[in-house]
Every structure is written in C-alpha cells, then in structure tokens.
Amino acid sequence: MRERIASRQWFTAGLAFLIAASATVCSAKPRSTRPIDRIELPDGFRIDLYAENLPNARSMALGPGGTLFVGTRNEGNVYAVVDRDGDLKAEKTYTIASGLNMPNGVAFRDGSLYVAEVHRVIRFDEIEAKLADPPPPIVVSDAFPADRHHGWKFIAFGPDGKLYVPIGAPCNICDPGDPYASIARIDPDGGNFEIFARGIRNTVGFGWHPETGDLWFTDNGRDWLGDDGPPDELNRAPKAGMHFGYPYCHGRGIADPEFGSKRPCSETVEPAVEMGPHVAALGLRFYDGAMFPSKYRGRIFIAEHGSWNRSKKIGYRITMVEPGNASFEVFASGWLEGDEAWGRPVDVLVMPDGALLVSDDLAGAVYRISYEERK
C-alpha cells in the first residue's frame, strides 16, 4: 500500500502537466487552419472534410440509420452528426448530451447509444429517432473507478454480445491492482462484470478480427523513460485471462526500472507489434469495406494521436498493420508539419460504402478518406 501511494504521489506533478497540456492542444481549430490538401495518402486515395465544428471530436460509432455519434474527452459533449442529403458531407450536428464526465467512448446496439464516462456507462434509447429531443440517459453501470488519469474510455461490443470497457492505470507507472490496467466486459444491461485481460496501461482503441474473433487493442507505453522508449503496443488477446505486462514489462522484454523485478517478462504476453515510442496509438478498426483495393481488406488502421512529451514530436498520422506481420506502415500523414501539429487523429471508422472516417480532436473535425481507381 505504501508503495502504491508513493508511486501516485510521485506522478501527481506529471498528471497535472498532462491535463493542462491536453486542455491546451485539444481546443478546436478554426476551419482555415485545416490544410487537408497537404495530407499524404497512397495513390488513388483522397481526403475530404466530412464534419466540422465538433470541438474535441474523439471516438465514433455509427447508428443503423446513418447517424454518426462522436464522443469527446475535454468538452463533456456527445454529438450526433447527420448527412441527410447523401452528399458525403454532414450538414447537421446535434449535441445530444453535455456536461458529462469525459464521455470519450460511444457504442451502438439494438437502437441504443452507449456512452462511457469515467465512472459509469450510460445509455440513450431509441436515440436516432430523438436527436432533436434526446431522452434522459439510463445508467447501465456505475461500478467503475472515478480516477480521471487514464479514466477516459473507448468502448465496443464484442462478438459475444458483451460491452468491453477498459479501466486505465490511474498513474504513469504504478501497481494499483484490480480492476485497474485492464479491459473488463459487462452484459448490455450492466450485469456480470468481469476482467477479460490485465497488464494494460491505457487502451483507447480495440476491435475483433473478422475471421478469428481475436481481440486486438492498442496500448500506450509509459512515459519518462526517454524519447525512444518504451514503444506503444498493438496486442492480440485470443482468450480471456492474459496479462500484457504493465507495470512490470514493456514492449518485447523491456523490464520496468521500478517494477520489473516483481514479475519477469517471460510471464507476460509480448505485443503483436511494437509501435513507435510515445506516438499515442488510439482508435483502430479492421478494414472490412469494399471501396479500397483488395490488398487493404482485413488490415488494421490505427489512429496515432501523437506524442506530447517527446523532444521531437512523432505520430499524428494513420498507420496500417497486416495481422500476422510484426510491423506497421504509414497510411496517412501530414497533420504534423515540422514540430507543429494542426491536427491529432483519435479514431477511425469504416463506413458502409467503404470509406474511412478519421476524427481529429485538435481540429474539431471528422475527415472522410475514399478511393477511386484511376482510369
């Protein structure tokens, strides 16, 4: 217990700095500062503005009626974005909730929008028919810790019908015990809470392989061990009960200088892919659309939010991984120009037509990446 308290006190100053920095860099930019024409993409791809004036736009979910729901972290709002005329650009935005506690995560199931705050999951029923007059939320579960450090959540429904909810470590590096540093899951009504995986510092994006059903998730590596380590991670969890290293081990065999002696790396699961150090790999989706060339089908697209405490910034881009290949490649870049960022990708979402949406909490926008074969 003393060790836990000391560790949390040690990082109080770092947490205060992080919150202040996040509040500064995540203010929405005016439209004139979004030079999307400078985004670099592979041949045949293009990027367009899908929605704007969405301060702190973060995680996304799509309703069956075509409504795009967007959570936020610093704003406390949940938006509903609508493209009624089918011109591939949203013309109407509703704020369906405000004043919430970091409502980052959104997920849709059976007519209801699920929203993850720091300490609870709430639900808005029949929401697509009530965008202009949203119903009051129903509390699904309020059994989650109230720690704001890594308390914002990404949520999604798995193939088993359960809602997966991460619980981040309440620190940079500490050994807080259950339920922290985990991915948990609950029934849609909030019952049957269980921890699915442990040793996860802070995941803000995950999805399931469309063929194997394995859970893949990003995890942000710890800070204050230098510019070049440890790496962020892309992990694979084919079953429940696995431990992915935190706080004892990072990346592939990097023992933590403070906690590494307590558990060897050989007893934890190595990442499927080591991402760049401090790139803040967040939202991910398996590409299952038909618009992109066939070689992209089944690949994992990952939004890298970008480093905040590195002497030379990296990230601020969309990367791509082919499952089974222990490496990644850049798919879209240009939000970082020199050492100045005008945008920070947070989440990606495959649309029914096969286009890829990208949310940006710094620019307060959502982009649409499409492909058209050149004649």
N, C-alpha and C positions, 0 to 999 in steps of 0.2 A: 504493500500500500504506500509506504514512504517513497518507494522508487517511482510509483506512478504519479504521485503528487509532485515530486521533484521534477519529473520529466515535463509535466504540464506547465509548471511554473517557468521552467527553462525556456519554453517556447511561447510564452504569453506575448513577449515583445514582437516575435516574428508573426504571430497571428494578427496582432493589431496592425502591423505593417501591411500584411496581405489583404486584410479587409479594406484598409484605406486605399491601397493600390487598385483593388478590384473596383471600388466605387468610382475611382478616377477614370480608369481605362474603359469602363463599360457604359459610359454615357453615350447615348445615341448621337451619331454624327449627322450633320445636315447633308442633304442629298448631293450637294455639289462636291463633297469630299469623298464620293464613292466612285473612283475611276475603274469601273469594272471592265472597261475595254483593255486594261493592262493585265488582266488575269490571263495567265498562260495555261493553255489546255492542249491535249493532243489534237492532231489534225482531224477536222470534221466536227469538232465539238464547239459549242458556243455557250456563253453565259449571259443571262438577262435578269433584270430585276423583276422578281415575282411579287413582292410586297415590301412596302416601306412604312416608315413611321411606326415601327414596332420597338419601342425602347427596350433594350436588353433582351432581345429575342434569343431563346435558347432551345430547349428540347421541343420536338414536334411530334404530333400524332395526327392521323387522317381519319375523319369520320366517313362512313359509307356514303353519305350524301355529298361528299367532296369538300367538306369544311376542314380547313387546316387549323388545328389547335396548337398554340405556341405558349409554352411556359416561360417564366422569367426567374431570375435569381434576386437581383437587387431592386427591381421595380415593385415586386409583390403582386403583379398582374398576371392574368391568363387571357390571351387573345384568341378570337375566332376569326379566321381570315377566309374570305369568300370570293371566288371567281364565278360570278353568275352568268356572264355572257360568253364564257368559254374562249376568251382571247388569250389565255395563258398568262394573265396578269390579274392579281386580285384587285378589286375595286372597292371592297368594303371590309372594314375591320370593326369587330365588336369587342369590347372589353367585358368579358363575362364574369370576371371576379377581380377584386382589388383588395389591397391591404392584407394579403396573405403572407405567411412566413416562408419566404424563399420558395415559391411554388415552381421549382425547376421542372419536375417530371410530369409528363402527361401521357396517358394511355387510354385507348378507346375499346369498349367491349359491350355488346348487347345494348346499344343505344345510349350508353352512359359514358361520360368522360371522367376518368380517374385522375386526380391531381395529387402529387406528393408535396407536402410541405415538410419542414424539418422534422416535426414531431408527430405528424399524422398523415394519413391518406384520406382524402375526401372524394365524394362522387357527385356529379351533376347528371341527373336522369333526364332522358329524352331531350338532350340539350340541343341537338341540331334543329329541332322544331321550335326552340325557345331562345334563339340567340339574342333577340332584342329585349327579352324579358326573362333572364335566366332564373331558374328555380333556386331556392336556398340549397346549399350543399348538405349532403348526408355524410356523416362521419363513418368511414369504413373501419378504420383502426387508429387509435391514438396511443398505441403502445410503443412508440419509437422514442429514442432519447432526444432531448431538446438541445444538444450541443450544436452550435452553428458552425464550428470549424469542421469542414467537410460534411456538414449536415444537409446540404442541398442534394437532391436525389434525382437519378434517372430511373424510370420505371417502365416495365413492359410485361405483357402477358406471355407466358411460355407455352409450348405445345401441350403441356399438361393441364392448361387452363388456369394455372395459378399466377398471381401477380408477384413478380420478382422486384424486391425493394432493397437497395444497398444501404448499409449503415457504415459510413466512413469513420476512419480513426479520428478522434477528437484532438488531433495534435499533428505536428510534423512527424515525430517519431516517438512512440511510447508503446507500452504493452498493456492496453486497457482491459483486455478480456472480453468475453461475450457480453453484449451482442455486437460490439464494435468490430471494425475492419472485416466486414463480412458482406455477403449477399444473402438476404433472407427471402422467404416466399410465404405468401398467405393465400387463402381462398378468396374469391371475389367478394365475399361478404365480410372479410377480415379475420376469419377464423383459421385455426390450425397453423399458427406461426411456427416456422422452423428455420434454422440456419442451413442454407444449402452449401455454402463454401466460405472458408476462412482465409486469413492471411492476405487480405486485400485492402490496401491503404485507402484508396478512393477511386471507385469506378463511376464514371458518369456516362457510360455507354455500353450496351451489350445487345446481343441477338443470337439466334439459333440457326445452325447450319440447316439449310432447307432439305438436305438428304439424310444426314446422320442424326439431326436433332441435338447435337452437342451445343452447349452454351459457350460462346466466345465473348470476351469482355476486355475492355481497356482498363489499365490501372496506372495511376500517376505515381511515379517514383518519388522517394523522399527528397527533401531539399537540404542544402547546406553541407554537401559533400564535394563541392566544386562544380565547375561549369560542365564537365564532361561525364558526369555520372551521379547516381546510377541511372540506367535507362528507364523510360516509361515502358510499359509492357502490353502486349496482346496475349491474352491467356485463353486456354481451352479447358472447359470442365465437362467431360463426357458423363460424369456421375456426381452424385452428392457426396459430401464428406471430405473433399480435397482441401489441402492447405497450400496457399500460394506464396508463403514466405514471410510476409510482413509480420512483425518488425525485425525478424531475425536475419532474413536473407533477401537480397535484391537482385533482379536480373538473373543471370546464369552464374550462380556461385559467388556472389559478392556478399560476404558476411558483413552485417552492420557493425560498426565500431563500438556501439554501445550495447546492443542486444544479441550480437552474433554468437557469443559464447553460450547462450542458453539453449540453442537448438541448431544442429548442423544443417547446412543447405541440402544435404543428401536426404533429409526427411521431409522436404517440401518440393512442390511441383515447379519445374522451370517454366518460364514463359514460352509460348509457341514462337513468338517473335519479339526481339528486343527493338523497341522503337528508339527514337532519338532522346537524349537526356533533356529533361525539362520541357519537352515540346507540348505537354498537356494534351495528350491524346484523349479525346472525349467521345462524342457520339459515333456509332458505327452502324452500318447496315450491309447485309448481303445483297448484292445486286441480282434481282430476280426479274428484271424487266426485259422487254424485247426491243427497245429502241437502240441501245448501244450495240456495237459489233459483238458477235458471239463470244469472242475471247474474254469479254468482261463479265459474262454471266457466271454467277457463283463467287465472284471476287468480293472482298470486304473493302468497303470505302470507309475511311476514318477521318473525322474532323480533328485537326490539331489546332487547339486554341492558341498556342504559342507561349513561349517562356516569359516569365515575369521577373525572375531573379537571377538571370544569367547575364554575364558581362557583354556578350554578343547575342542578340536575340535570334532564336530559331523557332521553327514551327510556322504557325499562321498559314496553313495550307490544308489541302485534302490529299491524303496518301491512300495507297491501294495495296492490298495483300491478297495473294492467291493462297488459299488454305493448302497446307502441306509444303509450302515454300517458305523457309525461315528468313524471309527478307521482305522489305517493302519498297515501293517506288512512289514517286510524286506524281499525282494526277492533275492537281490544280494548284497554282501558286500565284503570288502577286499581291496578296494582302499586306505583306511586309516589303517595304521599299527601303533598302539600306538598313538602318536601325529604327525606322519609324513605321508603325503599323496603322493602317487606316481601317482595318477590319480584323475580326477574330472569329473564324468558323467555330461553331459549337456542335451542331448536329447535322446529320444528313438523313434524307428520306426519299425512298423510291416511289414515284407517283404511278398511278395506273397506266399512264401512257408510256412509262419507261424513263421519263426524265428524272433527274436527281435534284432535289431541293437541298439547299445549304442555308442554315441560319447563321446570323452574324450578330452577336450581342454588342459589339462596339459600334457598328454602323446602324444598328437597329433595323435590320432588313433580312429578307429571305430572297435567295437567288435561285434561278432555275437553270440547270445545265442540261443541254439537249444535244442530240447528234443528228446530223443529216448527211447521208452519203453523197459525196461529190460526184457529179456526172462527168 
